[in-house]
């Protein structure tokens, strides 16, 4: 089994549990000093949509996760990994997604 990255372990420690896609996007946005409006414009969604994702009210597909990562200038692997894991968890499938 592959090890989690230091960053993912750190974020999960801060959150007190598994990293969600919304929490990851919010932490990146805040770390980069961006507003929801700025990030929403970069990724091509409304501020309301972004807020719903950050709060876990909306999910993001793996395809969209890849596009968001690219639009924000991040490697897609972790965005897709977290989105895929969240979808599996929601489905109740007992698998762990790890980046290669």
Secondary structure by P-SEA (a helix, b strand, c coil): cccccaaaaaaaaaacccccaaaaaaaaaaaacccaaaaaaaacccaaaaaaaaaccccccaaaaaaaaaaacccaaaaaaaaaaaaaaaaccccccccc
